[in-house]
Amino acid sequence: MKKIFIAAIGLLLLDPFSISAQSGKSGKVFDELTLTSKILKSERKYAVYLPPDYESSGRSYPVLYLLHGAGDDQTGWVQFGEVLNITDKAIAEGTATPMIIVMPDANTGRRGYFNDIKGDWNYEDFFFTELMPFVEKKYRAKTDKRSRAIAGLSMGGGGTFMYALHRPEMFSSACPLSASVGPVTLEDAKKSIQRNNANIADSAVTNYYNRHSAIALINNMPDSQKKAVRWYIDCGDDDFLYEGNALVHIALRKKEVPHEFRVRDGGHSWTYWRGSLPKVLEFVSDAFHQF
């Protein structure tokens, strides 16, 4: 009996997360859930993290929408980002408030978080008119601006920029990580879009650029929106997307938009983003409590 007891203690010491699991303080992740989308004419997958006391408390929680990058799906943050362990740890240590985290799939049918320029695949419409209402009905989610945040990496960082810039009334904070910020210039947009849409009108390209370039959106931001969203932008110094993120930082400074801009040692990798997530959770938790 003594040997068994000692062995059990040793296992707990090796795996600190098993302590919270055995004491009932571990959250839960479900990563093969679906909802039906009329807009996208398909079943859409999503993953969700529920905090440790979700089943027992009966109360409502703030929501973080956490977006994956190109090549991943709704399981990316679960499998490679270790969202369960990292969030459990942050909540246990008091650096993050208990929250629901929703991770939608944007890599089935077509890849990306935007409405297509031709209007035949409107993912952004799906996100705001179907996914968010579905989440707020199915889960005990708070539904005010203060209680919503959005974050994402790479392609999902681009989605984070666009969604928070398009609809600042919806989110208290936004955290783009190693973000794809969209075309830096209108000429860049024309080259990119016309490569796959040879007969697209110049006016359509211009409209799309103004709607999907973070720099264009920031330059055109009305003064009334400068403090609407709390921004935390993080990109590694060796990331191939660093230049775009730096230019966004400069645009925000010129526009006098308050924001945090962090550059750490690292590249475009899950090692970097796992290091980013604890700060993201802390930052959005501050927003949940501030307004």
N, C-alpha and C positions, 0 to 999 in steps of 0.2 A: 504493500500500500504506500509506503514511504517513497519508493522508487517511482511509482506512478505519479504521485503528487509532485515530485521534483521534476519529472519529465514534462508534466503539464505546465508548470511554471516556466520551464525553459522554452516551451513553444510560444507562450504568451510574450516572453521577452524578445523572441525572434520576430514576432509579427505583432506590432502594436495595434494594428487595425482589428485583430481578432478580439482584443479586449473590448472595444466598443461594440463589436458584433455580438459577443456573448452577453454583454450587459444590456442589449436591446437598443443601443445607441448608434446603430449603423443605418445609413439611408439605403434606399433601394433604387436600382436602375432597371428599366424595362426598355429594350432596344429594338423590338420587332412589332411595334404597335402601328396601327393604320387608321386613317380617316379617308372618307370618300370625298373627292374633289370634283365638283361639277365644272369648275373653270378649267382644270387641267384634264378632265375626262379620264380620271384614273384613281386608283387607290394610292394614297401617299403614305409612306412610312415616316415614323418619327420615333425618337427615343426620349425618355423622360427620367429625370432624377427626382426622387421624392425624399425630403429631409427625414432625419431619424425619428422625429416625433409626429410625422404626418398622420399615421394611422390612429394614434392615441389622443391627439390634442383636440381635434374638432375645429381648429381655427383656420383662418385663411393665410396664404403666404404670398410674398412678392415673387415675381417670375423673371428669370433671366433666359432670354432666347440666345442660344449658343450655336453659331453657324460653323459648319465644317468647310474645308477647302476643296479644291478641284481634285478629283480622283478618289476622294473619300465619300462616305454617305453618312447616314444618321448614327452609325456605330463608331465613327472616327474618334470623337471625343471620349467615347466609352472605352474603346479598345486601346487606343494609343495615347489619348490624353489623360487617362486615369481619373476621369471626372468624379467617380464615386469616392475613391480614397482621398483625393485632394480636397474635395468639398467636405467630406466627413471630418477631416482633420481641421480644416479652417473653422468649421462650426464648433467643434469640440474645444478649440483653442480660443474661441471668442473673437476671431478676426473677421468672421463672416456671420451674417444672420441666417437662420434657416430659410431656405428658399426652394422653389421649384425651378428646375432647369429643363428647358425644352430644346431638343436638338432635331430639327427637321431634315429630311432627305432632299437635297437639291441636285441629285446626280442620277435620276431615273427619268427616262423619256428624253429629256435634254438636260444639259448641265448649266447651272447658274441660278441666281436669285432675282434676275430682272425680268421685266416684260420684254418679249422679243420685239425687235424693230418692225417686223411685219405684222405684229398683233395676233399671232396664232399660238403663242405660248406665254401666258401672262402669269408668271410665277409670283411676282410682287402682289398682284391682285389676290391670288390664292392666299398668300401669307397673311394679308391684312383682313380680307373679307371672309375667309374660311378657317384658316389655321388658328388665328388668335381667338376668335369667338368660340371655336371648338374647345380650345384649351381652357378658356375661362368659364365654360359651362361644365366640362367634364371634371375638372380639378378644383379644389378649393383655392382658387387664385384670386388675389386682389386685382381689381380692374381699373385702378386709377393710374395716372401718369407716374406718380411718385413710385409706384410699386412695380413698374416695368423697366427692364434694362435689356440691352442687346450687345453682344460681343461675337467675335468670330475671327478666324485666321485665314490669311491669303484670300482666296475667292470669297470666303465668308467675312473677311475683313472689309472687302469691297461692298458686300451686302450690308454690313453694319454701317458703313459710311452712308450709303444711299438711303437706307431705311430711316436712319436718324435725321439725315438732312432733308429728306422728303417729308417726314412726318414728325417734327420735333415735339409736337403736342402729345405723342404717344409714349415717349421714353424719358426717364429721368437721367439716364447715363448711357454712354456708348463707348465700347472698347474695341477698336479695330487693332488686330495684331498682324504684323507683317502683311499689311493689306495690299491688295491689288486695287489701286485708287482710281482706275479708269484712265482713259487717254488724257495725256497732259495738255495737248493742243488739239485744235480742231483738225489740223492736217493729219495728226496721228489717228484721230477718229475716222477720217475719210479713208485712209489706207486700210485700217483694220476692218471697217464695216463693208467697204466696197469689194474687198477681197472675196467675200462670200455672198455679196448681194450686188452684183454688177450693175443692175438697172435701177438701183435705189436713187431717189431724188436727193439732190444736195440739201434741200430744205429739211428733209427727213433726217439726214445725217446731222445737220446742225441742231435740230431739236433733240435728237438722241444724245448728242454730245453734251448739250446744256443740262440734260436730265441725268446723265450717268458719268459725268466727270466730277470727282470730288472737288477739284480745284475750281471748275466753273461754278459749281453750286456754292462754294464758299465765297467766291468773288461776287456772286449775285445775292448773297444772303442779306435780307433786310435787317436793319439795326435791332428791330424788336425780337429777333431770334438769336442774337449773339450769346445770350446766357440761358437759352431754353434747355440746352442739353449739357451735361457734364461730360467732358471728353478725356479719355485716357488712350493714348496712341503709343504703341510699343513695337519696335522693329530692330532686329539685330544689325550690328555694324557690318556683317559679312553677307547680309541678305541681298539677293538680286533685285528685290523690290525697295531697297533702301532709298533710292533717289526719289521715287514718287512719294514716299512717306515724308521725306525731308521737305519736299516742295509743298506738300499739304501743310506741314508745320509752319513753313514760312508764310503761306497764304493766310493761315489762321492768325499768325502774329500781326501781319499787315492789316488784317480786318479787325484786330483787337478782340478776337474771340478767346475767352479763357479756355485753357486746355493743359493737360499734362502730356509731355512728349518724352518718351524714354528710349534710349539706345543702350542696349547691353551687348556684351560679347556673345556672338553666335550668328548662326545662319538661319536658313529656311527649314526648320526641323522640329520634330516633336519634342526633342530635348529642350529646345528653346521655349516652345509653347507650354509645356508642362511647368516650366519655370515662371511663365507669365500668369498662369491661371490663378494662383493664390492671391496675387495683387489685384487681378480683375475682380475676384470675389470680394475682396476688402473694399475696393473702390465702389462697386455697385451697392454694397451694403451701406456705405456712407451715404450714398444718394437716396437709398430707401428711407433713411432716417432723417434726412436734412430738410426736405421740402415742407 
